Amino acid sequence: MKRILASDLVIIADFMFMAMEKNEANLFFQFVNKLYGQASIILTSNKGPEDWGELLCDPAITIAILDRILHKSEVIKLSGDSFRLKHRETIFGSN
């Protein structure tokens, strides 16, 4: 954990893939709060911030996390077909 907190950049991939329990959301808030202002964060998610409240199970923690993540951030929303699925060969053949 010390090594991660000392990093200049932290990448969190596939965030909110699964719902968190309240204690996990609290631990994640503490993590983000420690990184806030001292490291850059790249976060990828298949859920928009409007869906996080339901998945984090605590509106107050959700707002606090989003406040720190979205402050001084650039949000990039990608849409369209998945590159991995589009170019993947399956048991049914290739596209």
N, C-alpha and C positions, 0 to 999 in steps of 0.2 A: 504494500500500500504506500509506503514512503517513496518508493521509486515512481509510482504512478503520480503521486501528488507533486513530485519534483519535476515532472515532465512539462515541456512547453506546449505540447499538444496531446490531447487525449481523444481517441476515436471510440465512439460507442455505436456499434452497428446493431441493427435490428431491434432497437429499443421499442418497447411496448408490443413485442411479438406476442407476449403472454401477459395476463393480468398479474399484478403484484399484490401480495398481502400487505396490510397496513404497516407492519413492522419493516418489510422490505422497502416500501415507499419512503419510510422515515430514514432508513439507512442510505437510500439513494439521494434523498435531499441533503443529508449530511455530507455525502461525497461531493455533490455538485456545489454545495456551499463552500467547501474547502477549496475547490478548484476555481470558484468565482473570482475573477479579477487577477488571477495569477497564471492561468493556462487557457489556451484556446481549446474549444471543444467542437468536434465534428460529430454530429449525432444523426443517424439514419433511422427512420421509422416508417412502417407501413400505415401508421395512424396519424391523423392530424392532431394538433394540440387540443382541438375541441373534443376529442374522444378520450383524452388522457384521464379526465376526472373519474370516469367510470372504471377505467382499468387500474387506477392507483388507489381506489376505494377511500379517498380522503380529499375533499375539495380544497381544504386549507393547504395541505402539502402540495397538491397539484399546482395551485396558484403560486406558491413559493418557489417551486422547481421551475415553472415556466417563466416567472419573473427573472430569475437568474440566468436561465438558458437564453431567453429571447432578448435580454438587454444587450445592446451593441452587437446584434447578430444579423446575419443575412439568411433568410429562409428561401430555400430553393425547392419548389414543388415540381416533381417530375410526373408526367402522365404518359399514358400510352401502353403498348404491349411490353411485357417483360422481355428484355434482350436474351436472358438465359432460356426462357421457355420458347421463345421464337426460334432460336437456333439450336435447339436440343433434339437429338435423336431419341426416340422413345421405342418401346417395344412394338409400337404400331407403325414404325417407319419414320422417315425424316420428312420435315416440312419442305 
